[in-house]
């Protein structure tokens, strides 16, 4: 009848296993892989939906009335059922009383008792020359008319334009102290957990996807990045000198990484691997760049075992890369 106004143990990221066709156990890896992809997607969809709904509700209830001039109130009883049910939010706009007509649904203060806000339908209307209206109203579900006649002397009254079902129930639920505490502490905690999980699951910048597309490992040396470098520097000779300097410094950089890892100096190892990763990318040493990315990721995650394994891959790849670069140093970056 009445309406009220109205957020350890980890698997090494460097481990790469190659399975022959038919070697997988049915119902294990594939099922787990599908589950690991579906679960984050479902969580992401739910989280996005909740955030969008929260933003939309905030704009509708808090910003809209100030910007667009409408008002909202929550229906508390079933006096206007089935058109407006308990828990529905009634949206009204102010109109001049001279524009009212019988059959309109208005929200107004009743002239008796506690002068509560009522949302009922006009069944009788009279407007005098001074612009004052007197109305009688009735709830659609009530047997009789309201036992009063209301005078609308302000010249305007709020008239219903549409109704949002169930939104009022959600608003009342959010006002519950228990729900407020859950949102206050649970939402930030859930956000932190999601961020940590996304970081933990984040793959290196260069991963096995590059290999899976062709079924072949990344090349030790690819001429295309060096050609791009020559174009950017506008000098093939400068690009060739850069490649020669890279090849010359490669053993020293690899030794520096190995020594830093063996002594547990993570900061020094990180500096060395970032330098080697960047220069490897520029010169076209794609597989070395991949190993460096894995080592960087292990260092960021403070996974010492994974870092040692990645560092060993860097050292093992060094002779092959030197051989590939040796065949190139006598050529120009055409």
C-alpha positions in Angstrom: 0.0 0.0 0.0 2.8 2.4 0.8 6.0 3.3 -1.0 9.2 4.5 0.6 11.7 6.9 -1.1 14.6 5.5 -1.9 32.4 -4.0 -3.7 52.7 -23.4 -1.6 53.5 -25.3 -4.2 53.7 -24.3 -7.8 54.5 -26.1 -11.0 57.5 -24.6 -12.6 56.5 -22.3 -15.6 59.6 -23.5 -17.4 58.5 -27.1 -17.5 57.7 -28.1 -21.1 56.5 -31.6 -21.8 55.9 -33.1 -25.2 53.3 -35.8 -25.5 53.0 -38.2 -28.4 49.6 -38.6 -29.9 47.5 -41.1 -28.0 49.7 -41.0 -24.9 47.2 -38.9 -22.9 45.1 -40.7 -20.3 41.4 -40.3 -21.2 39.3 -38.1 -19.0 42.3 -36.6 -17.1 44.5 -33.9 -18.7 41.9 -32.8 -21.3 39.1 -32.7 -18.8 41.3 -30.8 -16.3 42.5 -28.4 -19.0 38.9 -27.7 -20.1 37.9 -27.1 -16.5 40.8 -24.8 -15.9 39.7 -22.7 -18.9 36.0 -22.7 -18.2 36.2 -21.9 -14.5 38.0 -18.5 -14.9 35.7 -17.6 -17.8 32.6 -18.3 -15.7 34.1 -16.2 -12.8 35.0 -13.4 -15.2 31.4 -13.4 -16.6 29.8 -13.4 -13.2 32.1 -10.6 -11.9 31.6 -8.5 -15.0 27.8 -8.9 -14.7 27.8 -8.0 -11.1 29.9 -4.9 -11.7 27.9 -3.7 -14.6 24.7 -4.2 -12.6 26.1 -2.3 -9.7 27.2 0.6 -11.9 23.8 0.6 -13.7 21.9 0.6 -10.4 24.1 3.4 -9.0 23.5 5.5 -12.1 19.8 4.8 -12.1 19.1 5.4 -8.4 21.7 8.1 -7.5 22.8 10.0 -10.7 19.6 9.8 -12.8 17.3 11.6 -10.4 19.7 14.5 -10.2 20.4 14.7 -13.9 17.1 13.7 -15.5 14.7 14.9 -12.7 12.8 11.7 -12.1 12.2 10.1 -8.6 12.2 6.5 -7.4 10.3 4.8 -4.6 10.0 1.2 -3.5 6.5 -0.3 -3.3 6.0 -2.0 0.1 2.6 -3.5 -0.2 0.4 -5.3 -2.8 -2.3 -2.6 -3.0 -1.4 -1.9 -6.7 -0.9 -5.6 -7.7 -0.6 -7.0 -10.3 0.7 -3.9 -12.0 3.0 -2.9 -9.2 4.0 -5.5 -6.7 5.9 -5.4 -3.4 9.6 -4.8 -4.0 9.1 -3.1 -7.3 10.7 0.3 -7.8 8.3 3.0 -9.1 9.8 5.7 -11.3 7.9 9.0 -11.4 8.3 12.4 -12.9 6.8 15.7 -11.7 3.9 17.0 -13.8 1.6 20.0 -13.4 -1.7 19.1 -11.7 -3.6 20.5 -14.7 -2.1 17.8 -16.8 -3.5 15.0 -14.6 -6.4 12.8 -15.7 -8.4 10.1 -14.1 -6.6 6.8 -14.3 -3.1 8.3 -13.7 -1.0 6.7 -11.0 0.5 9.3 -8.7 2.9 9.2 -5.7 1.9 11.7 -3.0 1.7 12.3 0.8 -1.7 11.3 2.1 -3.5 14.0 4.2 -4.2 11.9 7.2 -2.3 9.9 9.9 1.4 10.0 9.4 1.2 11.6 5.9 3.1 8.6 4.5 3.9 8.4 0.8 1.2 6.6 -1.2 1.3 5.3 -4.8 -2.3 4.8 -6.0 -4.5 5.5 -9.1 -6.7 8.6 -9.5 -10.4 7.7 -9.6 -11.7 11.3 -9.1 -10.1 14.6 -10.0 -11.1 18.3 -9.8 -8.9 21.3 -10.6 -9.9 24.8 -9.7 -8.9 28.1 -11.3 -6.1 28.7 -8.9 -4.4 25.5 -10.1 -5.2 23.5 -6.9 -6.3 19.9 -7.5 -8.3 17.6 -5.3 -8.1 13.9 -5.9 -9.4 10.6 -4.7 -7.3 7.6 -5.2 -7.6 3.8 -5.0 -5.3 0.9 -5.0 -6.0 -1.5 -7.9 -6.0 -4.5 -5.6 -8.2 -2.8 -2.9 -11.9 -3.3 -2.7 -12.7 0.4 -2.0 -11.4 3.9 -2.6 -9.0 5.5 -0.1 -10.9 7.1 2.8 -9.6 10.6 2.1 -9.6 13.4 -0.4 -6.2 14.9 -1.0 -5.5 18.5 -2.0 -2.6 19.0 -4.3 -1.8 22.6 -3.7 1.8 22.6 -4.8 0.9 22.8 -8.5 2.9 19.6 -9.3 2.7 16.0 -8.3 4.8 12.9 -9.1 3.2 10.7 -11.8 4.2 7.1 -12.5 6.0 6.5 -15.9 7.2 3.0 -15.5 8.1 0.3 -12.9 11.3 -1.7 -12.4 10.3 -5.2 -11.0 12.1 -6.6 -7.9 14.8 -3.9 -7.8 13.5 -2.7 -4.4 14.0 -6.1 -2.9 17.6 -6.0 -4.0 18.1 -2.6 -2.5 16.6 -3.7 0.8 18.8 -6.8 0.8 21.9 -4.6 0.3 20.9 -2.5 3.2 21.0 -5.5 5.5 23.9 -5.2 8.0 25.2 -8.7 7.3 25.2 -8.1 3.5 26.9 -4.7 4.0 29.7 -6.3 6.0 30.1 -9.0 3.4 30.3 -6.5 0.6 32.6 -4.2 2.6 35.2 -6.9 3.4 34.4 -9.7 1.0 34.4 -7.8 -2.3 37.9 -6.3 -1.8 39.2 -9.7 -0.6 37.7 -11.4 -3.7 39.3 -8.7 -5.9 42.7 -9.3 -4.4 42.4 -13.0 -4.8 41.4 -12.7 -8.4 44.4 -10.4 -9.1 46.8 -12.8 -7.5 45.3 -15.8 -9.4 45.5 -13.9 -12.7 49.2 -13.1 -11.9 49.9 -16.7 -11.0 48.3 -18.0 -14.1 49.8 -15.4 -16.4 51.8 -17.0 -19.1 55.2 -15.6 -20.2 55.2 -13.1 -23.1 56.7 -15.7 -25.4 55.3 -19.2 -24.6 54.7 -22.5 -26.3 51.8 -21.1 -28.3 54.4 -20.0 -30.9 55.6 -23.5 -31.2 52.2 -25.2 -31.1 51.0 -23.3 -34.2 53.7 -25.0 -36.4 54.7 -28.0 -34.4 58.3 -26.8 -34.5 60.4 -25.1 -31.9 61.3 -21.4 -32.2 64.4 -20.8 -34.3 67.7 -20.1 -32.6 68.1 -17.1 -35.0 65.5 -15.3 -37.1 66.7 -12.6 -39.6 63.5 -10.6 -39.6 64.0 -8.7 -36.3 67.5 -7.7 -37.4 66.2 -6.4 -40.7 63.6 -4.3 -38.8 66.4 -3.0 -36.6 68.3 -2.0 -39.8 65.3 -0.2 -41.1 64.8 1.6 -37.8 68.4 2.6 -37.5 68.5 3.4 -41.3 71.8 1.5 -41.4 72.4 -2.1 -42.3 76.0 -1.7 -41.1 74.9 -0.5 -37.6 72.5 -3.4 -37.3 75.3 -5.8 -38.2 77.6 -4.2 -35.6 74.8 -4.7 -33.0 74.5 -8.4 -33.9 78.3 -8.8 -33.7 78.4 -7.1 -30.3 75.6 -9.3 -29.1 77.4 -12.4 -30.2 80.6 -11.2 -28.5 78.9 -10.4 -25.2 76.7 -13.5 -25.1 79.1 -15.7 -23.1 79.7 -13.0 -20.5 75.9 -12.4 -20.1 75.1 -16.1 -19.7 77.9 -16.4 -17.1 76.6 -13.4 -15.2 73.1 -15.0 -15.0 74.6 -18.4 -13.9 76.7 -16.8 -11.2 73.9 -14.7 -9.9 71.6 -17.7 -9.7 74.2 -19.9 -8.0 74.8 -17.2 -5.3 71.1 -16.6 -4.9 71.4 -12.9 -6.0 67.9 -12.5 -7.5 68.4 -8.8 -8.2 71.6 -9.3 -10.2 70.0 -12.2 -12.0 67.0 -10.1 -12.9 69.2 -7.2 -14.3 71.2 -9.7 -16.4 68.2 -11.6 -17.8 66.3 -8.4 -18.7 69.4 -7.1 -20.6 69.8 -10.5 -22.4 66.1 -10.7 -23.2 65.9 -7.2 -24.7 69.0 -7.6 -26.9 67.9 -11.1 -27.9 64.6 -9.8 -29.1 66.3 -7.0 -31.1 68.8 -9.3 -32.8 66.3 -12.1 -33.5 67.5 -14.7 -31.0 64.0 -15.9 -30.5 64.6 -19.1 -28.5 67.0 -17.3 -26.2 64.4 -14.6 -25.7 61.9 -17.3 -24.8 64.2 -18.9 -22.2 64.9 -15.4 -20.7 61.2 -14.7 -20.4 60.7 -17.9 -18.5 63.6 -17.1 -16.2 62.2 -13.6 -15.6 58.8 -15.0 -14.7 60.4 -17.5 -12.3 62.3 -14.7 -10.6 59.2 -12.5 -10.3 57.4 -15.4 -8.7 60.4 -16.1 -6.4 60.4 -19.7 -7.6 64.1 -20.6 -7.1 63.8 -24.1 -8.5 62.1 -22.8 -11.7 64.7 -20.1 -12.0 67.6 -22.6 -11.8 65.9 -24.7 -14.5 65.4 -21.7 -16.7 69.0 -20.6 -16.2 70.2 -24.0 -17.2 68.1 -23.8 -20.4 69.8 -20.4 -21.2 73.3 -22.0 -20.7 72.4 -25.1 -22.8 71.1 -23.0 -25.6 74.2 -20.7 -25.7 76.4 -23.0 -28.0 73.6 -23.5 -30.5 72.9 -19.7 -30.7 76.6 -18.9 -31.1 76.7 -21.3 -34.0 73.7 -19.7 -35.6 75.1 -16.2 -35.1 78.6 -17.3 -36.3 77.1 -18.2 -39.7 75.5 -14.8 -39.9 78.3 -12.5 -38.9 79.9 -12.8 -42.3 76.7 -11.6 -44.0 75.0 -8.3 -44.1 71.5 -7.7 -42.9 69.9 -7.7 -46.4 
